[in-house]
């Protein structure tokens, strides 16, 4: 049988070579083929960086088999008589500079996501999506590597790129799950710490490099790539606190919160006034907070963000603690130390809007995927940011799963939900003609209301004694009323009106304050 036998259809081969194939697993890897009444075994690989490619069977005494280069751009094929059982193998490649390397074929591994996972995701109910989406360190059939999964339903092709493949989008194209828009690929031999992005080919033919929406760790700005992180390694020491939290109702406990921005709370003058790391701040902040008698700290957003001046309120990495102060495990240590010192941790969370930085969520797959297409719904006029499309199941899933992620993976004790008022009103900061009424002609954002209710119901169902706090600046009724009574379901609401009333009272000359005691009590008029 000639080694030059080519079994792959030319059309399929060219789709791989030109990086246009949505199901590379159907072409690459090991496949049975039927030719002239015989069943053969065809092994195919596309390795643009290889001058020569050898198949090395993983069995004693087996010799490397030279593969036939069937396309000049690096498509190789080897056809063999079908053995009784399939065998394991690796590739040995020789580069154009006589360099040599071995690697395991990524296209022999089945997808990690099940049909049930994808069904739940499509209907907005895959609440532990962070267990399989993003970059997951895995071992499959004894082979260690990283499984990647990302939602990009309008993409023509999605590839994983990084230093490991010289950022060449042809090297590791992903497989799409038909009808779900989720792309997936297991890459053997990759390890924690690997830097990566997704290269997305749009329907217009443009190539977009995107960070992972469910990336767990990010490069330090101004770099923007995601970094593979293994969440399973950290060993928590806060069992006593977590047990205590289960047994205590936060509404019946003393509450005194110290709000802090980690980047500016304290700096290190000996090292160019850099901010404290998560681990440094853990010890010093815990000591200070205990001395001052606070029960909780509230951190301004620690999710990844490109612009320091935003204080974190323009998030690009919702699943990634900012690398300004350390790794995700360093932030776990921060929370751990707080809990060991009987201090709760609340973080500011920003589901109301996200920035227009091109490397992140904006136009993710060449379309308005996470945001509304109409700027009257999808752009915030004051902040120059984009607004989530809360009516889309997958977007709602992304955000609610993200809230659960911080409770699950980082043991936080509460979320202070930022800018709730901007979510509730379709005409927020808009003039007449700049907004679209809801189907009933009103200005209430019905999709955002439904999202907030589902968010709070879901969080409290899984973590009954955490704190969901609304930063809501209007007189919207029932913010902290249960959803079954028509409320939004938050456990707490920032009393922003009282803050303004109290400051107005303090500004008065002490002689005159007795005539303005109503400023101190006015908050009770609208609080409930």
C-alpha positions as CSV (number, residue, x, y, z in Angstrom):
1,X,0.0,0.0,0.0
2,X,1.6,3.3,-1.0
3,X,2.5,5.7,1.8
4,X,1.3,8.6,-0.4
5,X,-2.3,7.5,-0.1
6,X,-4.5,10.5,0.7
7,X,-7.8,9.6,2.2
8,X,-9.0,13.1,3.3
9,X,-11.3,14.9,0.8
10,X,-9.5,17.9,-0.8
11,X,-12.3,20.3,0.4
12,X,-11.9,19.2,4.0
13,X,-8.1,19.3,3.8
14,X,-8.2,22.9,2.5
15,X,-10.6,24.0,5.2
16,X,-8.0,22.8,7.8
17,X,-5.1,24.4,5.9
18,X,-6.9,27.7,5.6
19,X,-8.1,27.6,9.2
20,X,-11.8,27.6,8.3
21,X,-13.0,24.3,9.7
22,X,-15.5,24.3,12.5
23,X,-15.0,20.6,13.4
24,X,-11.3,19.8,13.0
25,X,-11.7,16.6,15.0
26,X,-13.6,15.1,12.1
27,X,-10.5,15.5,9.9
28,X,-7.5,15.4,12.2
29,X,-6.4,12.6,14.5
30,X,-7.1,8.9,14.0
31,X,-9.9,7.8,11.7
32,X,-11.1,4.6,10.1
33,X,-11.5,4.8,6.3
34,X,-13.0,2.4,3.9
35,X,-11.2,2.0,0.5
36,X,-11.7,-0.7,-2.1
37,X,-13.5,-3.0,0.4
38,X,-10.7,-2.6,3.0
39,X,-10.9,-0.9,6.4
40,X,-7.8,1.3,6.9
41,X,-6.5,3.6,9.6
42,X,-5.7,7.1,8.7
43,X,-3.8,9.4,11.1
44,X,-3.7,13.1,10.1
45,X,-2.1,16.1,11.5
46,X,-1.7,19.8,10.6
47,X,1.6,21.2,11.9
48,X,2.6,24.3,10.0
49,X,5.9,24.6,12.0
50,X,7.1,21.1,11.0
51,X,9.3,20.2,8.1
52,X,8.9,16.5,8.8
53,X,6.5,14.6,11.0
54,X,6.8,11.1,12.5
55,X,4.2,9.0,14.2
56,X,5.7,7.2,17.2
57,X,3.5,4.4,18.5
58,X,3.5,4.1,22.3
59,X,4.4,0.4,22.5
60,X,7.6,-1.5,23.2
61,X,9.9,-1.9,20.2
62,X,7.8,0.3,17.9
63,X,9.7,2.4,15.4
64,X,8.8,6.0,14.3
65,X,6.8,6.0,11.1
66,X,7.4,8.9,8.7
67,X,4.2,10.7,7.7
68,X,3.5,11.9,4.2
69,X,3.3,15.6,3.7
70,X,0.2,16.0,1.6
71,X,0.1,19.8,1.5
72,X,3.0,22.2,1.5
73,X,1.6,24.2,4.4
74,X,2.1,21.3,6.8
75,X,-0.8,18.8,6.5
76,X,0.6,15.3,7.1
77,X,-1.1,11.9,6.8
78,X,-0.2,8.3,7.4
79,X,-2.5,5.4,6.3
80,X,-2.0,2.0,7.9
81,X,-3.8,-1.4,7.8
82,X,-6.4,-1.4,10.6
83,X,-5.0,-3.1,13.7
84,X,-7.3,-5.1,16.0
85,X,-7.3,-2.3,18.5
86,X,-6.4,1.3,18.3
87,X,-3.1,2.3,19.7
88,X,-1.7,5.3,21.5
89,X,0.9,7.4,19.8
90,X,2.8,10.7,19.9
91,X,4.1,12.9,17.1
92,X,7.8,13.7,16.7
93,X,8.3,16.9,14.6
94,X,11.3,18.3,13.0
95,X,11.2,22.1,12.4
96,X,12.7,24.1,9.6
97,X,15.7,25.0,11.8
98,X,16.4,21.4,12.6
99,X,14.8,21.7,16.0
100,X,12.8,18.7,17.2
101,X,9.9,18.2,19.6
102,X,7.3,15.6,20.6
103,X,3.7,16.2,21.4
104,X,0.4,14.3,21.9
105,X,-2.3,14.6,19.3
106,X,-5.0,17.0,20.6
107,X,-7.6,15.7,18.2
108,X,-7.9,12.2,19.7
109,X,-9.6,13.4,22.9
110,X,-13.4,13.7,23.3
111,X,-15.1,16.9,24.5
112,X,-15.4,17.5,28.2
113,X,-18.8,19.3,28.0
114,X,-21.8,17.0,27.9
115,X,-25.0,17.5,26.0
116,X,-26.7,18.2,29.3
117,X,-24.1,20.8,30.2
118,X,-24.8,22.6,26.9
119,X,-28.5,22.3,27.3
120,X,-28.4,24.0,30.7
121,X,-26.1,26.7,29.4
122,X,-28.4,27.5,26.4
123,X,-31.3,27.9,28.8
124,X,-29.3,30.0,31.2
125,X,-29.1,27.4,34.0
126,X,-25.5,26.1,33.9
127,X,-24.7,27.7,37.2
128,X,-21.3,26.0,37.7
129,X,-20.1,26.8,34.2
130,X,-16.7,27.8,35.7
131,X,-16.1,24.1,36.3
132,X,-15.8,23.4,32.6
133,X,-15.6,26.7,30.7
134,X,-12.4,28.7,30.5
135,X,-9.1,26.9,30.8
136,X,-9.4,23.8,33.0
137,X,-6.3,21.8,34.1
138,X,-7.3,18.2,33.4
139,X,-5.9,14.7,33.1
140,X,-7.6,12.6,30.4
141,X,-6.7,8.9,29.9
142,X,-3.5,9.5,31.8
143,X,-2.5,12.5,29.8
144,X,-2.2,15.9,31.5
145,X,-3.2,19.1,29.8
146,X,-5.7,21.9,29.6
147,X,-9.2,21.8,28.3
148,X,-10.5,25.1,26.8
149,X,-14.2,26.0,26.2
150,X,-15.6,29.3,25.1
151,X,-18.9,30.6,23.8
152,X,-18.7,32.3,20.4
153,X,-21.8,31.3,18.4
154,X,-21.2,33.6,15.4
155,X,-17.6,32.8,14.8
156,X,-16.4,30.9,11.7
157,X,-13.4,29.5,13.6
158,X,-11.9,29.8,17.1
159,X,-8.4,28.7,18.0
160,X,-6.4,28.7,21.2
161,X,-3.1,30.7,20.7
162,X,-0.2,31.4,22.9
163,X,3.6,31.1,23.2
164,X,3.2,27.3,23.0
165,X,2.2,27.6,19.3
166,X,3.9,30.9,18.5
167,X,0.4,32.6,18.5
168,X,-0.4,30.8,15.2
169,X,-4.2,30.4,14.9
170,X,-3.8,27.5,12.4
171,X,-2.2,25.2,15.0
172,X,-5.0,24.6,17.5
173,X,-8.4,25.2,16.0
174,X,-11.3,24.2,18.3
175,X,-14.4,22.1,17.7
176,X,-17.8,23.7,17.9
177,X,-20.8,22.0,19.5
178,X,-23.4,22.2,16.8
179,X,-26.4,24.5,17.6
180,X,-24.8,25.6,20.9
181,X,-22.1,28.0,19.8
182,X,-19.6,26.6,22.3
183,X,-16.1,25.8,21.1
184,X,-13.9,23.3,22.9
185,X,-10.4,21.7,22.7
186,X,-8.1,19.7,25.0
187,X,-4.5,20.5,24.5
188,X,-2.2,17.9,26.0
189,X,1.0,18.8,27.9
190,X,0.0,22.4,28.6
191,X,0.4,23.4,32.2
192,X,-0.6,25.9,34.8
193,X,0.9,29.3,34.1
194,X,0.6,29.1,30.3
195,X,-0.4,32.4,28.6
196,X,-3.2,32.2,26.0
197,X,-5.9,34.0,24.1
198,X,-8.6,33.0,21.7
199,X,-8.2,33.9,18.0
200,X,-11.7,34.3,16.6
201,X,-12.4,34.5,12.9
202,X,-15.6,36.4,12.3
203,X,-18.1,36.0,9.5
204,X,-16.5,39.1,7.9
205,X,-13.2,37.3,7.7
206,X,-11.5,39.5,10.4
207,X,-9.3,37.9,13.1
208,X,-9.9,39.0,16.7
209,X,-7.6,38.2,19.6
210,X,-9.7,37.9,22.8
211,X,-9.0,37.2,26.4
212,X,-11.0,34.4,28.0
213,X,-14.3,35.6,29.4
214,X,-14.0,32.8,32.0
215,X,-10.3,33.2,32.4
216,X,-9.2,32.7,36.0
217,X,-6.0,34.7,35.9
218,X,-4.7,37.5,33.7
219,X,-1.4,39.1,32.7
220,X,-0.4,42.3,34.5
221,X,-1.6,45.3,32.6
222,X,-0.8,46.6,30.0
223,X,-0.6,43.0,28.8
224,X,-4.0,41.4,28.3
225,X,-3.7,37.7,27.8
226,X,-5.3,35.1,30.1
227,X,-3.2,32.7,32.1
228,X,-4.0,29.1,32.9
229,X,-4.7,28.6,36.7
230,X,-5.5,25.5,38.7
231,X,-8.0,26.3,41.4
232,X,-7.6,22.9,43.1
233,X,-4.2,23.6,44.7
234,X,-5.1,26.0,47.5
235,X,-5.7,24.5,51.0
236,X,-8.2,26.6,52.9
237,X,-7.7,27.2,56.7
238,X,-11.1,28.9,57.4
239,X,-13.3,26.0,58.3
240,X,-14.3,27.5,61.6
241,X,-15.4,30.7,59.9
242,X,-17.3,28.9,57.2
243,X,-19.1,26.8,59.8
244,X,-19.9,29.9,61.8
245,X,-21.3,31.6,58.8
246,X,-23.7,28.7,58.1
247,X,-25.0,29.0,61.6
248,X,-25.4,32.8,62.0
249,X,-27.9,35.0,60.3
250,X,-26.2,38.2,59.1
251,X,-29.4,40.2,59.8
252,X,-29.1,39.5,63.5
253,X,-25.4,40.2,63.9
254,X,-23.5,43.5,64.5
255,X,-22.3,45.0,61.2
256,X,-19.6,47.5,60.8
257,X,-17.9,47.7,57.4
258,X,-14.6,49.2,56.4
259,X,-14.5,50.1,52.7
260,X,-11.0,49.9,51.1
261,X,-9.3,50.1,47.8
262,X,-6.4,47.7,47.9
263,X,-4.3,49.7,45.4
264,X,-4.2,52.9,47.5
265,X,-4.8,51.8,51.1
266,X,-1.1,51.5,51.9
267,X,2.1,51.5,49.7
268,X,5.7,50.4,50.0
269,X,7.9,53.6,49.7
270,X,11.1,51.6,49.6
271,X,9.9,50.0,46.3
272,X,8.8,52.9,44.2
273,X,5.6,53.2,46.3
274,X,4.1,50.1,44.9
275,X,0.8,48.9,46.4
276,X,0.8,46.0,48.9
277,X,0.3,42.5,47.5
278,X,-2.7,40.4,48.5
279,X,-0.5,38.6,51.0
280,X,1.1,41.7,52.5
281,X,-2.3,43.4,52.8
282,X,-3.9,40.4,54.4
283,X,-1.7,40.7,57.5
284,X,-1.6,44.5,57.8
285,X,-5.3,45.1,57.0
286,X,-6.5,42.4,59.3
287,X,-4.6,43.9,62.2
288,X,-5.9,47.4,61.5
289,X,-9.5,46.3,61.0
290,X,-9.5,44.3,64.2
291,X,-8.0,47.2,66.1
292,X,-10.7,49.6,64.8
293,X,-13.5,47.2,65.6
294,X,-14.9,46.5,62.2
295,X,-16.7,43.2,61.5
296,X,-16.3,43.3,57.7
297,X,-14.2,44.8,54.9
298,X,-15.6,45.8,51.6
299,X,-13.1,45.8,48.7
300,X,-13.5,48.0,45.7
301,X,-13.6,45.7,42.7
302,X,-10.7,43.3,42.6
303,X,-11.7,41.8,39.2
304,X,-9.3,42.4,36.4
305,X,-9.4,45.8,34.8
306,X,-7.0,47.6,32.4
307,X,-7.3,51.2,33.7
308,X,-6.1,52.0,37.2
309,X,-8.1,55.2,37.3
310,X,-11.4,53.2,37.1
311,X,-10.7,51.8,40.6
312,X,-11.8,48.5,39.1
313,X,-15.3,49.6,38.1
314,X,-14.6,48.9,34.4
315,X,-14.1,45.1,34.5
316,X,-12.6,43.1,31.7
317,X,-11.9,39.9,33.6
318,X,-15.0,38.9,35.6
319,X,-13.5,35.6,36.8
320,X,-10.0,36.9,37.3
321,X,-8.8,38.6,40.5
322,X,-6.5,41.4,39.3
323,X,-2.9,40.4,38.9
324,X,-1.8,43.9,40.2
325,X,-1.5,42.4,43.7
326,X,-0.7,38.7,43.0
327,X,-2.2,35.4,41.9
328,X,-5.7,34.0,42.5
329,X,-4.3,31.8,45.2
330,X,-2.8,35.0,46.8
331,X,-6.3,36.5,47.0
332,X,-7.6,33.3,48.5
333,X,-4.9,33.7,51.2
334,X,-6.1,37.3,51.7
335,X,-9.7,36.1,52.3
336,X,-8.4,33.2,54.4
337,X,-6.5,35.4,56.8
338,X,-9.4,37.8,57.2
339,X,-11.7,34.8,58.1
340,X,-9.1,33.5,60.6
341,X,-9.3,37.0,62.2
342,X,-13.1,36.9,62.4
343,X,-13.4,39.5,59.6
344,X,-15.9,39.0,56.8
345,X,-15.0,40.0,53.2
346,X,-17.4,41.8,50.8
347,X,-16.4,42.6,47.3
348,X,-17.8,45.2,44.9
349,X,-19.2,43.5,41.8
350,X,-20.1,45.2,38.6
351,X,-22.7,43.5,36.4
352,X,-24.2,46.8,35.2
353,X,-21.7,47.6,32.4
354,X,-18.3,46.7,30.9
355,X,-15.6,48.7,29.0
356,X,-15.2,48.9,25.3
357,X,-11.6,47.6,25.3
358,X,-11.3,45.5,22.1
359,X,-9.4,42.6,23.8
360,X,-12.3,41.8,26.1
361,X,-16.1,41.2,25.8
362,X,-17.0,43.9,23.2
363,X,-17.9,42.5,19.8
364,X,-16.6,39.2,21.1
365,X,-17.2,37.0,18.1
366,X,-17.7,39.8,15.6
367,X,-21.2,40.6,16.8
368,X,-22.8,42.2,19.8
369,X,-22.7,39.0,21.9
370,X,-22.7,40.2,25.5
371,X,-24.0,43.7,24.8
372,X,-27.1,45.1,23.0
373,X,-26.7,46.0,19.4
374,X,-28.8,49.1,19.7
375,X,-26.8,51.9,21.5
376,X,-30.0,53.1,23.1
377,X,-30.0,49.9,25.0
378,X,-26.3,48.9,24.9
379,X,-24.3,51.9,25.7
380,X,-24.0,54.0,28.8
381,X,-23.9,57.7,27.9
382,X,-22.1,58.9,31.0
383,X,-19.5,56.2,31.5
384,X,-18.7,55.4,27.9
385,X,-19.2,51.7,28.6
386,X,-21.4,48.9,27.2
387,X,-24.5,47.4,28.9
388,X,-25.1,43.7,29.2
389,X,-28.0,42.1,27.3
390,X,-29.7,40.7,30.3
391,X,-32.4,39.1,28.2
392,X,-30.0,36.7,26.6
393,X,-29.8,33.3,28.4
394,X,-26.1,32.8,28.1
395,X,-25.3,36.3,29.2
396,X,-27.5,36.0,32.3
397,X,-25.8,32.6,32.9
398,X,-22.4,34.1,32.6
399,X,-23.1,36.8,35.3
400,X,-25.1,34.6,37.8
401,X,-22.4,31.9,37.6
402,X,-19.8,34.6,38.1
403,X,-21.5,35.7,41.4
404,X,-21.5,32.0,42.6
405,X,-17.9,31.6,41.5
406,X,-16.7,34.3,44.0
407,X,-18.6,32.6,46.9
408,X,-17.5,29.1,45.8
409,X,-13.9,29.5,44.8
410,X,-12.9,32.5,47.0
411,X,-15.2,32.1,50.1
412,X,-16.3,35.7,50.0
413,X,-19.1,36.7,52.3
414,X,-21.0,39.2,50.3
415,X,-21.3,41.0,47.0
416,X,-22.1,44.7,46.9
417,X,-23.8,45.0,43.5
418,X,-22.7,48.3,41.8
419,X,-24.9,50.8,39.9
420,X,-28.2,48.9,40.3
421,X,-30.2,52.1,39.4
422,X,-28.5,52.2,36.0
423,X,-29.8,48.7,35.4
424,X,-33.3,49.3,36.5
425,X,-34.2,52.3,34.3
426,X,-34.1,52.3,30.5
427,X,-33.9,56.1,30.6
428,X,-31.1,56.3,33.1
429,X,-28.9,59.4,32.2
430,X,-30.8,59.6,28.8
431,X,-32.7,62.4,27.2
432,X,-36.0,62.0,25.4
433,X,-35.4,60.0,22.2
434,X,-32.3,58.4,23.5
435,X,-34.0,55.3,25.0
436,X,-36.5,52.7,24.1
437,X,-39.5,52.0,26.3
438,X,-40.3,48.4,27.4
439,X,-43.2,46.5,25.8
440,X,-45.6,48.1,28.1
441,X,-44.4,51.6,27.3
442,X,-42.6,52.1,30.7
443,X,-39.1,53.0,31.5
444,X,-38.4,50.0,33.7
445,X,-35.8,47.5,32.3
446,X,-37.8,44.3,32.7
447,X,-35.0,42.1,31.6
448,X,-32.6,43.6,34.2
449,X,-35.3,43.3,36.9
450,X,-35.7,39.6,36.1
451,X,-31.9,39.1,36.1
452,X,-31.5,40.7,39.5
453,X,-34.3,38.6,41.0
454,X,-32.9,35.4,39.6
455,X,-29.4,36.4,40.8
456,X,-30.6,36.9,44.4
457,X,-32.8,33.8,44.4
458,X,-29.9,31.7,43.1
459,X,-27.3,33.1,45.5
460,X,-29.4,32.8,48.6
461,X,-30.6,29.3,47.6
462,X,-27.0,28.1,47.6
463,X,-25.4,30.4,50.2
464,X,-28.3,31.4,52.6
465,X,-26.2,33.5,55.0
466,X,-24.1,35.6,52.7
467,X,-24.8,39.2,51.9
468,X,-26.3,40.6,48.7
469,X,-26.1,44.4,48.9
470,X,-27.6,46.8,46.4
471,X,-26.0,50.1,45.6
472,X,-29.2,51.6,44.4
473,X,-29.4,55.4,44.3
474,X,-33.2,56.0,43.7
475,X,-36.4,55.3,45.6
476,X,-37.1,52.0,43.7
477,X,-39.5,50.1,46.0
478,X,-38.8,46.7,47.4
479,X,-35.0,46.5,46.7
480,X,-34.5,44.4,49.8
481,X,-37.9,42.7,49.7
482,X,-38.1,39.0,48.9
483,X,-38.9,38.2,45.3
484,X,-42.0,36.2,46.3
485,X,-43.3,39.5,47.6
486,X,-42.5,41.4,44.5
487,X,-39.1,42.7,45.5
488,X,-35.7,42.5,43.9
489,X,-34.5,40.0,46.6
490,X,-31.5,41.8,47.9
491,X,-30.6,41.2,51.5
492,X,-29.4,44.7,52.1
493,X,-29.3,48.1,50.4
494,X,-26.8,50.9,50.7
495,X,-28.5,53.8,52.4
496,X,-27.1,56.4,50.1
497,X,-29.8,58.9,51.0
498,X,-28.9,58.7,54.7
499,X,-25.3,59.4,53.7
500,X,-26.3,62.6,52.0
501,X,-28.7,63.6,54.7
502,X,-26.1,63.0,57.4
503,X,-23.4,65.0,55.6
504,X,-25.9,67.9,55.2
505,X,-26.7,67.7,58.9
506,X,-23.0,67.8,59.8
507,X,-22.4,70.8,57.6
508,X,-24.7,72.8,59.8
509,X,-23.3,75.0,62.5
510,X,-23.7,73.0,65.8
511,X,-25.9,75.8,67.1
512,X,-28.4,75.2,64.3
513,X,-28.4,71.4,64.2
514,X,-31.2,71.1,66.7
515,X,-33.5,72.5,64.0
516,X,-32.4,69.9,61.5
517,X,-32.8,66.6,63.3
518,X,-35.3,65.6,60.6
519,X,-32.2,65.0,58.4
520,X,-31.2,62.2,60.6
521,X,-34.6,60.5,60.6
522,X,-35.7,61.2,57.0
523,X,-34.0,58.0,55.8
524,X,-36.6,55.9,57.6
525,X,-39.3,57.5,55.4
526,X,-38.1,55.7,52.3
527,X,-35.9,52.9,53.7
528,X,-38.6,50.3,53.5
